[in-house]
């Protein structure tokens, strides 16, 4: 099926083909047969509704309709059908092959290397490891922040259920919180709480609009830094949302240890992403291919948390459908709490919800 049979037949002739049966002007449908240079007889059928002549495109524009013939690659057919150029021009950057969407798309081509080696091959394609690549390309880094924020994943609209509730929480530090969408959501729900956003300088510099629109800007402090460095100390809650899934075991332990060092006595660390229920089937995500990240089972994560000086307080799928693990620095545990090998409580789980994974994470 083509958009304009005449243009397609002209292309066939120019390519060395032969028109076997031309279009019959008296026929109700626009159809023709041709023989390609290899001797194969093929048919051309014009897409219904496009037989009438159309206005010529301005000289400075490409008439894509004229290009939709058999000599045009199918990728162009798809791009025009889905109106990809218009979406990119409208600011939908995630489908731009020169942006973060293109980086992600090309990375899937390294799947075989990852399966064979267990290591990301991103550097082989783009010349640098993923995070270094973002640092070297600020525009792509900005696209990545947008993808991780409301423009890509929507505005978070759920609370985080803490084992001791929010009554004693006065300060929350969102570690690796990007442009602050999750922190803004929590501060809206808890007007007595203040927040600190920690991420690289470029990311936190783009957070102002998020906090202003949420009406919480007066209760937020932003800190541009690497989260492998010491974190702002003395907060009640340290949040790690969609952070640990980007890192293998050793960096995960380092991040958790920074949280354990910074938390006030009795403070806690909430982890969303990078941990799943033990019985949840393993899956392959783009975070593994681009940065070598992983999602640990709860049993595996418990060992990593112990190495970082943390005990597990609670773990389970919350009413939001998110799997959340709450930790606390081991030195702050009451003596009656038992050893660090205790079984995490699962009081978050609703009675009508079986213990197990929530809905798949959006990658």
Number of C-alpha atoms within 10 A of each C-alpha: 14 20 20 24 25 19 16 22 23 14 16 20 15 10 12 12 19 17 19 14 12 15 18 11 9 7 8 7 14 20 18 19 17 20 18 17 13 8 10 9 14 12 14 21 17 20 15 13 7 14 14 8 7 9 7 9 12 8 7 6 8 10 13 12 15 18 18 21 25 18 14 13 11 12 9 14 17 11 12 15 9 11 11 16 13 12 14 14 10 9 10 15 22 22 17 17 14 12 18 23 18 15 20 18 13 16 20 16 14 18 19 11 14 18 12 8 9 13 18 22 25 26 15 11 13 13 11 15 17 20 11 11 16 17 15 12 11 13 14 21 19 19 20 21 23 20 18 19 21 16 14 17 13 11 14 14 11 15 16 18 16 21 16 10 9 15 10 12 18 15 20 25 30 24 26 23 26 28 29 30 22 22 27 27 19 20 23 14 12 15 11 13 19 21 25 21 28 25 22 19 14 17 25 22 15 15 21 14 13 21 21 12 10 14 13 19 18 10 16 21 13 21 19 15 19 14 18 14 10 14 22 19 15 16 23 21 28 30 23 24 20 20 19 24 23 21 19 18 17 10 14 22 21 18 21 27 21 19 33 26 18 21 24 17 17 16 22 29 25 23 22 19 21 25 24 27 20 16 11 12 9 12 9 11 18 17 19 21 26 24 20 22 23 24 23 21 17 21 12 14 21 22 17 21 23 19 15 21 21 27 28 26 24 19 26 26 24 22 16 14 16 20 24 27 29 25 28 26 27 19 13 15 17 9 8 6 9 10 11 18 11 11 14 18 15 16 15 18 18 13 8 6 13 11 17 15 19 20 11 9 11 7 11
